[in-house]
């Protein structure tokens, strides 16, 4: 963590290990501008299987169609 604190370049392997320890993905790690709500939504969507994600997307699409 000293390397992260000092802005030292990290290897992808080291960054993966940090993310694994934090129980997050690399994508989540780099979502620095995302709101708490967006991060929660991302985490919940990630836990769904492919069929559930498809249905959720269809449901969300129904809100944006006129």
KEVOPA-57390 format. One record per atom (N, C-alpha, C): atom name; x, y, z. Coordinates in steps of 0.2 Angstrom, whole numbers, plus 5000, padded with zeros to 4 digits. Last residue first. Layout:
BEGIN
SITE   vofi   east   north     up
SITE     CA      X       Y      Z
...
***
This chain:
BEGIN
SITE   vofi   east   north     up
SITE      N   4799    5029   4872
SITE     CA   4793    5034   4873
SITE      C   4787    5030   4871
SITE      N   4810    5022   4883
SITE     CA   4807    5022   4877
SITE      C   4800    5026   4878
SITE      N   4815    5021   4896
SITE     CA   4818    5026   4892
SITE      C   4815    5027   4885
SITE      N   4809    5011   4903
SITE     CA   4809    5018   4906
SITE      C   4811    5023   4901
SITE      N   4813    5000   4896
SITE     CA   4806    5002   4896
SITE      C   4805    5009   4898
SITE      N   4826    4998   4899
SITE     CA   4825    5000   4893
SITE      C   4818    5003   4892
SITE      N   4824    4991   4911
SITE     CA   4827    4998   4911
SITE      C   4826    5001   4905
SITE      N   4820    4979   4906
SITE     CA   4816    4983   4911
SITE      C   4818    4990   4911
SITE      N   4831    4974   4899
SITE     CA   4824    4976   4896
SITE      C   4820    4980   4900
SITE      N   4840    4973   4910
SITE     CA   4841    4978   4904
SITE      C   4835    4980   4900
SITE      N   4834    4963   4917
SITE     CA   4835    4969   4920
SITE      C   4836    4975   4914
SITE      N   4835    4952   4907
SITE     CA   4828    4955   4909
SITE      C   4829    4962   4913
SITE      N   4849    4951   4907
SITE     CA   4845    4953   4901
SITE      C   4839    4956   4903
SITE      N   4852    4948   4920
SITE     CA   4855    4954   4918
SITE      C   4851    4956   4911
SITE      N   4846    4935   4920
SITE     CA   4843    4941   4925
SITE      C   4846    4947   4922
SITE      N   4855    4929   4911
SITE     CA   4847    4929   4910
SITE      C   4844    4935   4914
SITE      N   4867    4929   4918
SITE     CA   4866    4932   4912
SITE      C   4859    4933   4910
SITE      N   4864    4933   4936
SITE     CA   4867    4928   4930
SITE      C   4865    4932   4924
SITE      N   4871    4946   4947
SITE     CA   4865    4943   4943
SITE      C   4868    4938   4937
SITE      N   4881    4953   4952
SITE     CA   4879    4947   4955
SITE      C   4874    4943   4952
SITE      N   4882    4964   4944
SITE     CA   4887    4959   4943
SITE      C   4885    4953   4947
SITE      N   4872    4972   4950
SITE     CA   4871    4969   4943
SITE      C   4876    4963   4942
SITE      N   4877    4975   4962
SITE     CA   4871    4971   4962
SITE      C   4871    4968   4955
SITE      N   4888    4983   4958
SITE     CA   4889    4977   4962
SITE      C   4883    4973   4962
SITE      N   4881    4994   4951
SITE     CA   4886    4990   4947
SITE      C   4887    4983   4951
SITE      N   4874    4999   4962
SITE     CA   4871    4996   4956
SITE      C   4875    4992   4952
SITE      N   4885    5004   4970
SITE     CA   4880    4999   4972
SITE      C   4876    4995   4967
SITE      N   4890    5014   4961
SITE     CA   4894    5008   4963
SITE      C   4890    5002   4966
SITE      N   4879    5022   4960
SITE     CA   4881    5019   4954
SITE      C   4886    5013   4956
SITE      N   4879    5027   4974
SITE     CA   4873    5023   4971
SITE      C   4875    5019   4964
SITE      N   4891    5034   4975
SITE     CA   4890    5028   4979
SITE      C   4884    5023   4976
SITE      N   4896    5038   4958
SITE     CA   4893    5039   4964
SITE      C   4892    5033   4968
SITE      N   4912    5038   4950
SITE     CA   4906    5035   4951
SITE      C   4903    5037   4958
SITE      N   4925    5041   4949
SITE     CA   4920    5046   4948
SITE      C   4913    5044   4949
SITE      N   4932    5029   4950
SITE     CA   4933    5034   4955
SITE      C   4928    5040   4955
SITE      N   4933    5015   4945
SITE     CA   4926    5019   4945
SITE      C   4927    5025   4950
SITE      N   4943    5007   4947
SITE     CA   4944    5013   4942
SITE      C   4938    5017   4942
SITE      N   4938    4997   4954
SITE     CA   4944    5001   4957
SITE      C   4944    5007   4953
SITE      N   4929    4991   4946
SITE     CA   4927    4995   4951
SITE      C   4932    4999   4954
SITE      N   4938    4985   4937
SITE     CA   4934    4990   4934
SITE      C   4931    4994   4940
SITE      N   4944    4976   4945
SITE     CA   4948    4981   4943
SITE      C   4944    4987   4940
SITE      N   4933    4972   4959
SITE     CA   4936    4971   4952
SITE      C   4940    4977   4950
SITE      N   4935    4968   4976
SITE     CA   4932    4972   4971
SITE      C   4936    4970   4964
SITE      N   4940    4964   4988
SITE     CA   4934    4960   4986
SITE      C   4930    4965   4980
SITE      N   4952    4968   4993
SITE     CA   4946    4972   4994
SITE      C   4940    4970   4992
SITE      N   4960    4957   4987
SITE     CA   4959    4958   4995
SITE      C   4954    4963   4997
SITE      N   4958    4960   4974
SITE     CA   4955    4954   4977
SITE      C   4955    4954   4984
SITE      N   4965    4972   4973
SITE     CA   4957    4972   4972
SITE      C   4954    4966   4975
SITE      N   4978    4968   4976
SITE     CA   4974    4973   4980
SITE      C   4967    4973   4979
SITE      N   4980    4959   4965
SITE     CA   4980    4957   4972
SITE      C   4976    4962   4977
SITE      N   4979    4968   4954
SITE     CA   4974    4963   4955
SITE      C   4974    4960   4962
SITE      N   4991    4976   4957
SITE     CA   4984    4979   4957
SITE      C   4978    4974   4958
SITE      N   5000    4966   4955
SITE     CA   5000    4969   4961
SITE      C   4993    4972   4962
SITE      N   4998    4964   4941
SITE     CA   4997    4958   4946
SITE      C   4996    4961   4953
SITE      N   5001    4976   4936
SITE     CA   4994    4973   4935
SITE      C   4993    4968   4940
SITE      N   5012    4985   4946
SITE     CA   5011    4980   4941
SITE      C   5004    4978   4941
SITE      N   5012    5003   4949
SITE     CA   5011    4996   4951
SITE      C   5010    4991   4945
SITE      N   5022    5017   4952
SITE     CA   5019    5013   4947
SITE      C   5018    5006   4950
SITE      N   5018    5027   4966
SITE     CA   5022    5023   4962
SITE      C   5019    5019   4957
SITE      N   5011    5035   4975
SITE     CA   5009    5036   4967
SITE      C   5015    5032   4963
SITE      N   5011    5033   4988
SITE     CA   5017    5037   4985
SITE      C   5016    5038   4978
SITE      N   5001    5024   4990
SITE     CA   5001    5030   4993
SITE      C   5006    5035   4990
SITE      N   5005    5013   4983
SITE     CA   4999    5016   4981
SITE      C   4999    5023   4984
SITE      N   5016    5009   4990
SITE     CA   5017    5011   4983
SITE      C   5011    5015   4981
SITE      N   5010    5006   5002
SITE     CA   5015    5011   5002
SITE      C   5016    5014   4995
SITE      N   5004    4994   5000
SITE     CA   5000    5000   5000
SITE      C   5004    5006   5000
***
